[in-house]
Amino acid sequence: MNFYLLAVIKAAVVAGVLMLTLLYLQWVERKVIAHIQVRLGPYRVGPHGLLQPIADTLKLLTKEDLLPPGVNRFYFILAPFLAITLSLVSIAVIPFGPEIRVAGVATWLQLTDLNIGVIFVLAISSLTVYGIVLAGWSSNSKYPLLGALRSSAQMISYELPLGVTVAAVLLLSNSLSLRKIVETQSAFYGGFFPAWNLFRMPFPQVFGFLVFLIAVFAETNRVPFDLPEAESELVAGFHTEYSSMKFAAFFMAEYANMVTVTCMATALFLGGWLPLWPVSLGSNYAPAAVFALAGAIAIYSGIEARQRDRHSLQAFGALFLAAGALFLVPAVQQLAAPLFWFLAKTGVLLLLFIWVRGTLPRFRYDQLMRFAWGFMFPVAVANLMITGLLVALVG
Amino acid sequence: MDPILFLIFASIAVVCGINVVVQTHPITSALSLIGVMASLAMLYLLLGAQFIAAAQVVVYAGAIMVLFVFVIMLLNAGRERKTRGSFLPRLIGPPLLIALLGSVAFVILRVVPHDAVVKFGTYTGGTVENLGRAIFTTYLWPFEITSILVLIAIVGAVALAYKELD
Protein backbone atom coordinates (compact mmCIF):
# COMPACT_ATOMS: atom_id res chain seq x y z
CA MET A 1 0.00 0.00 0.00
CA ASN A 2 1.00 3.57 -0.52
CA PHE A 3 3.40 4.64 2.22
CA TYR A 4 1.72 8.01 2.76
CA LEU A 5 -1.78 6.57 2.87
CA LEU A 6 -0.68 3.98 5.41
CA ALA A 7 1.04 6.65 7.51
CA VAL A 8 -2.08 8.84 7.49
CA ILE A 9 -4.32 5.93 8.49
CA LYS A 10 -2.00 4.90 11.34
CA ALA A 11 -1.65 8.47 12.58
CA ALA A 12 -5.43 8.95 12.50
CA VAL A 13 -6.04 5.74 14.45
CA VAL A 14 -3.37 6.54 17.07
CA ALA A 15 -4.56 10.13 17.44
CA GLY A 16 -8.18 9.03 17.78
CA VAL A 17 -7.40 6.38 20.39
CA LEU A 18 -5.12 8.77 22.28
CA MET A 19 -7.77 11.51 22.39
CA LEU A 20 -10.40 9.04 23.59
CA THR A 21 -7.96 7.81 26.25
CA LEU A 22 -7.31 11.37 27.42
CA LEU A 23 -11.05 11.98 27.62
CA TYR A 24 -11.82 8.84 29.59
CA LEU A 25 -8.66 8.77 31.70
CA GLN A 26 -10.16 11.71 33.53
CA TRP A 27 -13.37 9.74 34.12
CA VAL A 28 -11.36 6.75 35.38
CA GLU A 29 -9.37 9.02 37.67
CA ARG A 30 -12.47 10.61 39.17
CA LYS A 31 -14.12 7.22 39.64
CA VAL A 32 -11.08 5.54 41.23
CA ILE A 33 -10.39 8.46 43.57
CA ALA A 34 -14.05 8.55 44.49
CA HIS A 35 -14.00 4.88 45.42
CA ILE A 36 -10.78 5.34 47.41
CA GLN A 37 -12.58 8.07 49.34
CA VAL A 38 -15.77 5.93 49.66
CA ARG A 39 -17.79 8.08 47.27
CA LEU A 40 -19.46 7.16 44.01
CA GLY A 41 -17.92 9.76 41.73
CA PRO A 42 -19.63 10.95 38.55
CA TYR A 43 -22.96 9.19 38.23
CA ARG A 44 -25.58 11.45 36.69
CA VAL A 45 -24.61 11.86 33.04
CA GLY A 46 -25.08 8.56 31.27
CA PRO A 47 -24.76 5.11 32.92
CA HIS A 48 -22.12 5.35 35.68
CA GLY A 49 -21.32 8.87 34.52
CA LEU A 50 -19.84 7.56 31.28
CA LEU A 51 -20.95 10.62 29.33
CA GLN A 52 -19.50 13.01 31.92
CA PRO A 53 -16.22 13.66 30.01
CA ILE A 54 -18.19 14.62 26.90
CA ALA A 55 -20.43 16.90 28.95
CA ASP A 56 -17.33 18.50 30.52
CA THR A 57 -15.75 19.05 27.11
CA LEU A 58 -18.94 20.68 25.80
CA LYS A 59 -19.09 22.87 28.89
CA LEU A 60 -15.47 24.01 28.43
CA LEU A 61 -16.01 24.60 24.71
CA THR A 62 -19.00 26.84 25.23
CA LYS A 63 -17.51 28.82 28.13
CA GLU A 64 -16.38 32.38 27.62
CA ASP A 65 -12.71 32.61 26.66
CA LEU A 66 -11.41 35.30 29.01
CA LEU A 67 -8.28 37.26 28.24
CA PRO A 68 -7.36 38.97 31.53
CA PRO A 69 -6.09 42.56 31.31
CA GLY A 70 -2.33 43.02 31.55
CA VAL A 71 -1.37 39.66 30.07
CA ASN A 72 1.19 39.34 27.30
CA ARG A 73 -1.30 38.42 24.59
CA PHE A 74 0.96 36.51 22.21
CA TYR A 75 2.59 34.26 24.81
CA PHE A 76 -0.61 33.86 26.78
CA ILE A 77 -2.24 32.27 23.72
CA LEU A 78 0.92 30.47 22.56
CA ALA A 79 1.53 28.66 25.87
CA PRO A 80 -1.42 26.20 25.85
CA PHE A 81 -0.78 25.38 22.19
CA LEU A 82 2.86 24.68 22.97
CA ALA A 83 1.93 22.52 25.96
CA ILE A 84 -0.58 20.35 24.12
CA THR A 85 1.48 20.02 20.91
CA LEU A 86 4.66 18.97 22.63
CA SER A 87 2.86 16.48 24.87
CA LEU A 88 1.18 14.80 21.87
CA VAL A 89 4.32 14.50 19.70
CA SER A 90 6.17 11.82 21.70
CA ILE A 91 3.52 9.16 21.10
CA ALA A 92 4.81 8.93 17.51
CA VAL A 93 7.82 6.79 18.47
CA ILE A 94 6.10 4.50 21.01
CA PRO A 95 5.91 0.88 19.78
CA PHE A 96 2.48 -0.62 20.54
CA GLY A 97 3.04 -4.03 19.02
CA PRO A 98 5.02 -6.22 16.62
CA GLU A 99 4.70 -6.34 12.84
CA ILE A 100 1.20 -7.36 11.80
CA ARG A 101 -0.33 -8.34 8.49
CA VAL A 102 -3.85 -7.16 7.69
CA ALA A 103 -5.36 -7.90 4.26
CA GLY A 104 -1.95 -8.50 2.73
CA VAL A 105 -0.41 -5.31 4.10
CA ALA A 106 2.43 -5.71 6.58
CA THR A 107 2.96 -2.88 9.03
CA TRP A 108 4.40 -2.25 12.46
CA LEU A 109 2.08 -1.18 15.24
CA GLN A 110 4.12 1.98 15.67
CA LEU A 111 3.96 5.31 13.87
CA THR A 112 7.68 5.56 13.22
CA ASP A 113 10.81 3.89 14.56
CA LEU A 114 13.62 6.39 15.06
CA ASN A 115 17.05 5.03 15.82
CA ILE A 116 17.29 7.81 18.40
CA GLY A 117 13.76 7.19 19.71
CA VAL A 118 14.63 7.33 23.40
CA ILE A 119 16.54 10.60 23.08
CA PHE A 120 13.75 12.00 20.94
CA VAL A 121 11.26 11.44 23.74
CA LEU A 122 13.68 12.94 26.29
CA ALA A 123 14.25 15.96 24.03
CA ILE A 124 10.55 16.60 23.55
CA SER A 125 9.84 16.16 27.26
CA SER A 126 12.62 18.63 28.08
CA LEU A 127 10.81 21.18 25.91
CA THR A 128 7.42 20.74 27.62
CA VAL A 129 8.58 23.04 30.40
CA TYR A 130 8.26 26.01 28.03
CA GLY A 131 4.49 25.72 27.86
CA ILE A 132 4.27 25.95 31.64
CA VAL A 133 6.91 28.67 32.03
CA LEU A 134 5.39 30.89 29.33
CA ALA A 135 1.89 30.41 30.74
CA GLY A 136 3.06 31.45 34.20
CA TRP A 137 5.07 34.40 33.05
CA SER A 138 2.65 35.82 30.46
CA SER A 139 -0.28 35.73 32.92
CA ASN A 140 1.25 38.75 34.67
CA SER A 141 0.05 37.52 38.04
CA LYS A 142 1.96 36.30 41.07
CA TYR A 143 0.51 32.82 41.61
CA PRO A 144 1.04 31.61 38.04
CA LEU A 145 4.58 32.98 38.09
CA LEU A 146 5.41 31.16 41.34
CA GLY A 147 3.84 27.98 39.99
CA ALA A 148 5.84 28.22 36.77
CA LEU A 149 9.09 28.81 38.64
CA ARG A 150 8.48 25.82 40.89
CA SER A 151 7.56 23.70 37.93
CA SER A 152 10.63 24.50 35.86
CA ALA A 153 13.00 23.98 38.81
CA GLN A 154 11.29 20.67 39.57
CA MET A 155 11.32 19.44 35.98
CA ILE A 156 14.99 20.28 35.49
CA SER A 157 15.95 18.56 38.75
CA TYR A 158 14.03 15.36 38.09
CA GLU A 159 15.10 15.13 34.46
CA LEU A 160 18.61 14.17 35.66
CA PRO A 161 17.75 10.96 37.56
CA LEU A 162 15.29 10.15 34.75
CA GLY A 163 17.98 10.39 32.09
CA VAL A 164 20.49 8.41 34.14
CA THR A 165 18.08 5.50 34.75
CA VAL A 166 17.24 5.42 31.05
CA ALA A 167 20.98 5.27 30.30
CA ALA A 168 21.23 2.11 32.45
CA VAL A 169 18.46 0.51 30.37
CA LEU A 170 20.31 1.48 27.20
CA LEU A 171 23.41 -0.33 28.50
CA LEU A 172 21.38 -3.53 28.79
CA SER A 173 19.58 -3.14 25.47
CA ASN A 174 22.40 -1.79 23.31
CA SER A 175 20.07 0.37 21.26
CA LEU A 176 18.28 3.72 21.29
CA SER A 177 15.40 2.53 19.12
CA LEU A 178 12.37 1.77 21.27
CA ARG A 179 11.36 -1.11 18.98
CA LYS A 180 14.77 -2.77 19.35
CA ILE A 181 14.73 -2.17 23.11
CA VAL A 182 11.45 -4.06 23.37
CA GLU A 183 12.67 -6.82 21.07
CA THR A 184 15.79 -7.45 23.19
CA GLN A 185 13.54 -8.25 26.15
CA SER A 186 11.76 -11.12 24.41
CA ALA A 187 13.67 -14.02 26.03
CA PHE A 188 12.38 -16.09 28.96
CA TYR A 189 14.61 -17.28 31.80
CA GLY A 190 14.06 -21.00 32.47
CA GLY A 191 11.39 -21.01 29.79
CA PHE A 192 8.80 -19.05 31.80
CA PHE A 193 10.30 -16.03 33.60
CA PRO A 194 10.29 -12.90 31.40
CA ALA A 195 13.65 -11.25 30.63
CA TRP A 196 12.20 -7.76 30.80
CA ASN A 197 14.69 -5.07 31.68
CA LEU A 198 13.06 -5.01 35.09
CA PHE A 199 14.36 -8.55 35.72
CA ARG A 200 17.17 -8.61 33.17
CA MET A 201 20.51 -10.23 34.03
CA PRO A 202 23.25 -9.24 34.81
CA PHE A 203 21.66 -6.45 36.85
CA PRO A 204 17.84 -6.27 37.17
CA GLN A 205 16.69 -2.67 36.81
CA VAL A 206 14.40 -2.73 39.85
CA PHE A 207 15.97 0.35 41.41
CA GLY A 208 16.13 2.00 38.01
CA PHE A 209 12.42 1.34 37.50
CA LEU A 210 11.49 2.81 40.89
CA VAL A 211 13.62 5.92 40.33
CA PHE A 212 12.15 6.26 36.83
CA LEU A 213 8.60 6.03 38.16
CA ILE A 214 9.19 8.60 40.91
CA ALA A 215 10.92 10.94 38.46
CA VAL A 216 8.08 10.77 35.94
CA PHE A 217 5.60 11.54 38.71
CA ALA A 218 7.56 14.75 39.23
CA GLU A 219 7.96 15.38 35.50
CA THR A 220 4.22 15.25 34.93
CA ASN A 221 3.50 17.44 37.98
CA ARG A 222 1.37 14.76 39.59
CA VAL A 223 0.69 14.20 43.29
CA PRO A 224 2.83 13.97 45.46
CA PHE A 225 4.92 16.36 43.34
CA ASP A 226 2.13 18.71 42.24
CA LEU A 227 3.77 21.73 43.90
CA PRO A 228 3.33 23.84 40.73
CA GLU A 229 -0.43 23.70 41.15
CA ALA A 230 -0.70 23.32 44.91
CA GLU A 231 -4.20 24.72 45.35
CA SER A 232 -3.80 25.58 49.03
CA GLU A 233 -0.87 27.92 48.28
CA LEU A 234 -1.05 28.93 44.63
CA VAL A 235 -4.78 28.87 43.71
CA ALA A 236 -4.15 26.69 40.62
CA GLY A 237 -0.53 27.45 39.76
CA PHE A 238 0.50 28.26 36.23
CA HIS A 239 -2.99 27.95 34.71
CA THR A 240 -4.79 30.16 37.25
CA GLU A 241 -5.64 32.84 34.69
CA TYR A 242 -6.78 30.45 31.95
CA SER A 243 -10.35 29.62 31.11
CA SER A 244 -12.36 27.68 28.55
CA MET A 245 -10.50 25.51 26.03
CA LYS A 246 -7.12 27.03 26.88
CA PHE A 247 -7.53 25.64 30.39
CA ALA A 248 -8.65 22.33 28.91
CA ALA A 249 -5.50 22.28 26.75
CA PHE A 250 -3.30 22.30 29.87
CA PHE A 251 -5.45 19.60 31.39
CA MET A 252 -5.14 17.46 28.26
CA ALA A 253 -1.41 18.08 28.10
CA GLU A 254 -1.00 16.76 31.65
CA TYR A 255 -2.91 13.59 30.83
CA ALA A 256 -1.10 13.17 27.50
CA ASN A 257 2.22 13.42 29.35
CA MET A 258 1.00 10.76 31.75
CA VAL A 259 0.13 8.44 28.87
CA THR A 260 3.49 9.06 27.18
CA VAL A 261 5.58 8.37 30.27
CA THR A 262 3.64 5.21 31.14
CA CYS A 263 4.12 4.00 27.55
CA MET A 264 7.83 4.77 27.91
CA ALA A 265 8.05 2.89 31.21
CA THR A 266 6.28 -0.07 29.59
CA ALA A 267 8.63 -0.12 26.60
CA LEU A 268 11.82 0.47 28.60
CA PHE A 269 11.28 -1.72 31.65
CA LEU A 270 8.22 -3.95 31.23
CA GLY A 271 8.85 -5.50 27.84
CA GLY A 272 6.39 -3.44 25.79
CA TRP A 273 3.96 -5.70 23.95
CA LEU A 274 5.64 -8.94 25.11
CA PRO A 275 3.55 -11.31 27.22
CA LEU A 276 4.18 -12.02 30.90
CA TRP A 277 4.71 -15.72 30.20
CA PRO A 278 5.50 -17.51 26.91
CA VAL A 279 2.90 -18.16 24.21
CA SER A 280 3.70 -21.89 24.48
CA LEU A 281 2.30 -21.78 28.03
CA GLY A 282 -0.90 -20.19 26.76
CA SER A 283 -0.36 -16.47 27.32
CA ASN A 284 -2.55 -15.77 24.29
CA TYR A 285 -5.55 -16.92 26.33
CA ALA A 286 -4.91 -14.39 29.10
CA PRO A 287 -6.95 -11.59 27.43
CA ALA A 288 -9.96 -13.87 27.09
CA ALA A 289 -9.63 -14.95 30.73
CA VAL A 290 -9.29 -11.35 31.99
CA PHE A 291 -12.30 -10.16 30.00
CA ALA A 292 -14.36 -13.18 31.11
CA LEU A 293 -13.48 -12.48 34.75
CA ALA A 294 -14.40 -8.78 34.37
CA GLY A 295 -17.69 -9.73 32.71
CA ALA A 296 -18.52 -12.27 35.43
CA ILE A 297 -17.79 -9.73 38.19
CA ALA A 298 -19.94 -7.07 36.50
CA ILE A 299 -22.86 -9.44 36.05
CA TYR A 300 -22.54 -10.76 39.62
CA SER A 301 -22.55 -7.28 41.13
CA GLY A 302 -25.43 -6.37 38.83
CA ILE A 303 -27.68 -8.94 40.57
CA GLU A 304 -27.50 -7.27 43.97
CA ALA A 305 -27.16 -3.69 42.69
CA ARG A 306 -29.55 -0.79 43.03
CA GLN A 307 -32.44 -0.55 40.61
CA ARG A 308 -30.73 1.93 38.26
CA ASP A 309 -27.50 -0.11 38.02
CA ARG A 310 -29.15 -3.46 37.52
CA HIS A 311 -29.37 -3.21 33.73
CA SER A 312 -26.25 -1.15 33.06
CA LEU A 313 -23.91 -3.46 35.00
CA GLN A 314 -25.33 -6.52 33.27
CA ALA A 315 -24.97 -4.84 29.88
CA PHE A 316 -21.31 -4.07 30.63
CA GLY A 317 -20.83 -7.65 31.81
CA ALA A 318 -22.25 -8.96 28.54
CA LEU A 319 -19.95 -6.58 26.60
CA PHE A 320 -16.89 -7.83 28.50
CA LEU A 321 -17.90 -11.47 27.92
CA ALA A 322 -18.32 -10.75 24.20
CA ALA A 323 -14.85 -9.16 24.10
CA GLY A 324 -13.46 -12.24 25.87
CA ALA A 325 -15.14 -14.52 23.34
CA LEU A 326 -13.69 -12.41 20.51
CA PHE A 327 -10.21 -13.04 21.91
CA LEU A 328 -10.77 -16.82 21.50
CA VAL A 329 -10.86 -16.42 17.70
CA PRO A 330 -7.31 -17.36 16.55
CA ALA A 331 -7.02 -14.54 13.98
CA VAL A 332 -8.03 -11.87 16.51
CA GLN A 333 -5.78 -13.48 19.11
CA GLN A 334 -2.75 -13.22 16.83
CA LEU A 335 -3.39 -9.54 16.12
CA ALA A 336 -4.68 -8.24 19.40
CA ALA A 337 -2.80 -10.23 22.07
CA PRO A 338 0.36 -8.02 21.89
CA LEU A 339 -1.81 -4.90 21.94
CA PHE A 340 -3.64 -6.30 24.96
CA TRP A 341 -0.37 -6.84 26.83
CA PHE A 342 0.87 -3.36 26.00
CA LEU A 343 -2.39 -1.71 27.05
CA ALA A 344 -2.60 -3.85 30.19
CA LYS A 345 0.87 -2.81 31.38
CA THR A 346 0.28 0.84 30.51
CA GLY A 347 -3.12 0.69 32.18
CA VAL A 348 -1.69 -0.75 35.40
CA LEU A 349 0.88 2.05 35.53
CA LEU A 350 -1.80 4.68 34.88
CA LEU A 351 -3.86 3.15 37.68
CA LEU A 352 -0.78 3.47 39.89
CA PHE A 353 -0.62 7.19 39.07
CA ILE A 354 -4.26 7.58 40.13
CA TRP A 355 -3.86 5.38 43.19
CA VAL A 356 -0.89 7.45 44.40
CA ARG A 357 -2.92 10.61 43.90
CA GLY A 358 -5.64 9.22 46.10
CA THR A 359 -3.19 8.10 48.78
CA LEU A 360 -0.19 10.37 49.29
CA PRO A 361 -0.03 13.94 50.61
CA ARG A 362 2.00 16.61 48.88
CA PHE A 363 5.73 17.17 49.52
CA ARG A 364 7.03 20.40 50.95
CA TYR A 365 9.20 22.26 48.46
CA ASP A 366 12.55 21.82 50.25
CA GLN A 367 11.76 18.12 50.76
CA LEU A 368 11.09 17.83 47.04
CA MET A 369 14.45 19.30 46.08
CA ARG A 370 16.43 17.42 48.73
CA PHE A 371 14.77 14.19 47.62
CA ALA A 372 15.77 14.80 43.99
CA TRP A 373 19.40 15.77 44.56
CA GLY A 374 20.15 13.93 47.81
CA PHE A 375 18.46 10.61 47.15
CA MET A 376 17.19 10.04 43.62
CA PHE A 377 20.28 11.24 41.77
CA PRO A 378 22.84 9.22 43.82
CA VAL A 379 20.69 6.09 43.56
CA ALA A 380 20.35 6.55 39.78
CA VAL A 381 24.11 7.07 39.35
CA ALA A 382 24.95 4.05 41.53
CA ASN A 383 22.48 1.98 39.51
CA LEU A 384 24.10 3.12 36.27
CA MET A 385 27.63 2.37 37.51
CA ILE A 386 26.77 -1.11 38.81
CA THR A 387 24.90 -1.91 35.59
CA GLY A 388 27.80 -0.68 33.48
CA LEU A 389 30.33 -2.66 35.50
CA LEU A 390 28.32 -5.88 35.35
CA VAL A 391 27.55 -5.49 31.64
CA ALA A 392 31.27 -4.95 30.99
CA LEU A 393 32.21 -8.01 33.08
CA VAL A 394 29.57 -10.39 31.71
CA GLY A 395 29.14 -9.21 28.15
CA MET B 1 13.62 17.19 -1.08
CA ASP B 2 16.79 17.76 0.93
CA PRO B 3 17.72 21.16 -0.59
CA ILE B 4 14.15 22.41 -0.07
CA LEU B 5 14.17 21.35 3.59
CA PHE B 6 17.62 22.86 3.99
CA LEU B 7 16.44 26.18 2.57
CA ILE B 8 13.34 26.18 4.80
CA PHE B 9 15.20 25.47 8.04
CA ALA B 10 18.21 27.61 7.14
CA SER B 11 15.94 30.57 6.50
CA ILE B 12 14.05 29.93 9.75
CA ALA B 13 17.41 29.89 11.55
CA VAL B 14 18.50 33.15 9.94
CA VAL B 15 15.18 34.90 10.57
CA CYS B 16 15.16 33.75 14.20
CA GLY B 17 18.78 34.85 14.55
CA ILE B 18 17.96 38.34 13.28
CA ASN B 19 14.92 38.36 15.55
CA VAL B 20 17.13 37.73 18.62
CA VAL B 21 18.88 41.05 17.95
CA VAL B 22 15.94 43.08 16.69
CA GLN B 23 13.36 42.28 19.37
CA THR B 24 13.24 44.57 22.38
CA HIS B 25 11.71 42.09 24.80
CA PRO B 26 14.23 39.69 26.40
CA ILE B 27 11.76 36.76 26.49
CA THR B 28 11.07 37.11 22.77
CA SER B 29 14.80 37.22 22.09
CA ALA B 30 15.37 34.09 24.19
CA LEU B 31 12.55 32.23 22.42
CA SER B 32 13.94 33.27 19.03
CA LEU B 33 17.24 31.78 20.12
CA ILE B 34 15.39 28.52 20.82
CA GLY B 35 14.06 28.74 17.27
CA VAL B 36 17.65 29.01 16.03
CA MET B 37 18.67 25.96 18.08
CA ALA B 38 15.72 23.90 16.85
CA SER B 39 16.31 24.70 13.17
CA LEU B 40 20.02 23.97 13.61
CA ALA B 41 18.98 20.58 15.01
CA MET B 42 16.95 20.01 11.86
CA LEU B 43 20.00 20.88 9.73
CA TYR B 44 22.09 18.33 11.68
CA LEU B 45 19.36 15.79 11.05
CA LEU B 46 19.45 16.54 7.30
CA LEU B 47 23.20 15.96 7.34
CA GLY B 48 22.75 12.54 8.95
CA ALA B 49 23.95 13.40 12.46
CA GLN B 50 20.92 12.14 14.37
CA PHE B 51 22.47 11.98 17.80
CA ILE B 52 23.91 15.48 17.62
CA ALA B 53 20.53 16.78 16.45
CA ALA B 54 18.78 15.27 19.48
CA ALA B 55 21.56 16.39 21.82
CA GLN B 56 21.27 19.90 20.42
CA VAL B 57 17.60 20.01 21.41
CA VAL B 58 18.14 18.37 24.83
CA VAL B 59 21.14 20.44 25.86
CA TYR B 60 20.55 23.86 24.28
CA ALA B 61 16.78 24.17 23.87
CA GLY B 62 15.87 21.95 26.82
CA ALA B 63 18.42 22.90 29.48
CA ILE B 64 20.45 26.02 28.78
CA MET B 65 17.65 28.12 27.32
CA VAL B 66 15.31 27.09 30.14
CA LEU B 67 17.83 28.61 32.54
CA PHE B 68 17.99 31.77 30.40
CA VAL B 69 14.21 32.14 30.40
CA PHE B 70 14.18 31.33 34.11
CA VAL B 71 16.61 34.15 34.91
CA ILE B 72 14.79 36.64 32.69
CA MET B 73 11.53 35.79 34.44
CA LEU B 74 13.05 35.99 37.92
CA LEU B 75 14.61 39.39 37.26
CA ASN B 76 11.37 40.40 35.54
CA ALA B 77 13.41 42.11 32.85
CA GLY B 78 11.09 44.41 30.94
CA ARG B 79 11.09 45.69 27.41
CA GLU B 80 14.38 47.42 26.70
CA ARG B 81 14.27 51.04 25.65
CA LYS B 82 15.70 51.84 22.26
CA THR B 83 18.23 54.64 22.23
CA ARG B 84 17.90 56.91 19.25
CA GLY B 85 21.55 56.35 18.29
CA SER B 86 23.20 58.19 15.51
CA PHE B 87 22.04 58.06 11.94
CA LEU B 88 25.29 57.00 10.25
CA PRO B 89 25.74 53.51 11.82
CA ARG B 90 22.16 52.66 10.96
CA LEU B 91 22.66 53.71 7.39
CA ILE B 92 25.92 51.97 6.61
CA GLY B 93 25.71 49.14 9.17
CA PRO B 94 23.62 46.61 7.21
CA PRO B 95 25.57 46.97 3.92
CA LEU B 96 28.86 46.59 5.78
CA LEU B 97 27.57 43.52 7.63
CA ILE B 98 26.43 41.92 4.36
CA ALA B 99 29.81 42.73 2.80
CA LEU B 100 31.62 41.11 5.76
CA LEU B 101 29.48 37.95 5.64
CA GLY B 102 29.87 37.76 1.88
CA SER B 103 33.65 37.98 2.06
CA VAL B 104 33.77 35.35 4.83
CA ALA B 105 31.62 33.01 2.73
CA PHE B 106 33.84 33.69 -0.29
CA VAL B 107 37.02 32.91 1.63
CA ILE B 108 35.57 29.71 3.01
CA LEU B 109 34.50 28.62 -0.47
CA ARG B 110 38.00 29.33 -1.81
CA VAL B 111 39.99 27.79 1.04
CA VAL B 112 37.99 24.60 1.57
CA PRO B 113 38.53 22.14 -1.32
CA HIS B 114 35.41 21.57 -3.34
CA ASP B 115 35.04 17.82 -2.80
CA ALA B 116 35.03 18.39 0.98
CA VAL B 117 31.75 20.31 0.71
CA VAL B 118 29.01 18.59 2.68
CA LYS B 119 26.37 16.76 0.66
CA PHE B 120 22.98 15.72 1.96
CA GLY B 121 22.22 12.07 2.47
CA THR B 122 25.72 10.73 1.84
CA TYR B 123 27.00 10.74 5.40
CA THR B 124 26.06 7.72 7.49
CA GLY B 125 28.56 8.00 10.35
CA GLY B 126 26.32 10.05 12.64
CA THR B 127 24.80 7.22 14.65
CA VAL B 128 25.32 6.83 18.38
CA GLU B 129 27.63 3.85 17.82
CA ASN B 130 30.00 5.85 15.60
CA LEU B 131 29.95 8.78 17.97
CA GLY B 132 30.69 6.64 21.04
CA ARG B 133 33.51 4.85 19.27
CA ALA B 134 35.04 8.16 18.18
CA ILE B 135 34.78 9.72 21.63
CA PHE B 136 36.30 6.77 23.49
CA THR B 137 39.10 5.95 21.04
CA THR B 138 40.29 8.72 18.71
CA TYR B 139 39.18 11.69 20.77
CA LEU B 140 39.57 10.21 24.25
CA TRP B 141 42.03 12.86 25.49
CA PRO B 142 40.09 15.91 24.32
CA PHE B 143 36.94 14.35 25.75
CA GLU B 144 38.47 13.70 29.18
CA ILE B 145 40.11 17.13 29.32
CA THR B 146 36.79 18.81 28.46
CA SER B 147 35.02 16.86 31.19
CA ILE B 148 37.65 17.98 33.72
CA LEU B 149 37.14 21.58 32.57
CA VAL B 150 33.40 21.23 33.13
CA LEU B 151 34.08 19.73 36.57
CA ILE B 152 36.29 22.72 37.44
CA ALA B 153 33.48 25.04 36.35
CA ILE B 154 31.01 23.23 38.62
CA VAL B 155 33.36 23.35 41.61
CA GLY B 156 34.01 27.02 40.92
CA ALA B 157 30.29 27.80 40.80
CA VAL B 158 29.73 26.02 44.12
CA ALA B 159 32.67 27.84 45.72
CA LEU B 160 31.39 31.22 44.54
CA ALA B 161 27.88 30.50 45.76
CA TYR B 162 29.21 29.56 49.22
CA LYS B 163 31.03 32.88 49.51
CA GLU B 164 27.79 34.70 48.86
CA LEU B 165 26.08 32.87 51.71
CA ASP B 166 28.64 33.93 54.38
HADDOCK unambig.tbl for C-alpha pairs under 7 A between the chains (distance, minus, plus):
assign (segid A and resid 116 and name CA) (segid B and resid 50 and name CA) 6.95 0.50 0.50
assign (segid A and resid 116 and name CA) (segid B and resid 51 and name CA) 6.68 0.50 0.50
assign (segid A and resid 119 and name CA) (segid B and resid 54 and name CA) 6.31 0.50 0.50
assign (segid A and resid 120 and name CA) (segid B and resid 54 and name CA) 6.18 0.50 0.50
assign (segid A and resid 123 and name CA) (segid B and resid 54 and name CA) 6.46 0.50 0.50
assign (segid A and resid 123 and name CA) (segid B and resid 57 and name CA) 5.87 0.50 0.50
assign (segid A and resid 123 and name CA) (segid B and resid 58 and name CA) 4.64 0.50 0.50
assign (segid A and resid 123 and name CA) (segid B and resid 62 and name CA) 6.81 0.50 0.50
assign (segid A and resid 126 and name CA) (segid B and resid 58 and name CA) 6.41 0.50 0.50
assign (segid A and resid 126 and name CA) (segid B and resid 62 and name CA) 4.81 0.50 0.50
assign (segid A and resid 127 and name CA) (segid B and resid 61 and name CA) 6.98 0.50 0.50
assign (segid A and resid 127 and name CA) (segid B and resid 62 and name CA) 5.20 0.50 0.50
assign (segid A and resid 137 and name CA) (segid B and resid 73 and name CA) 6.75 0.50 0.50
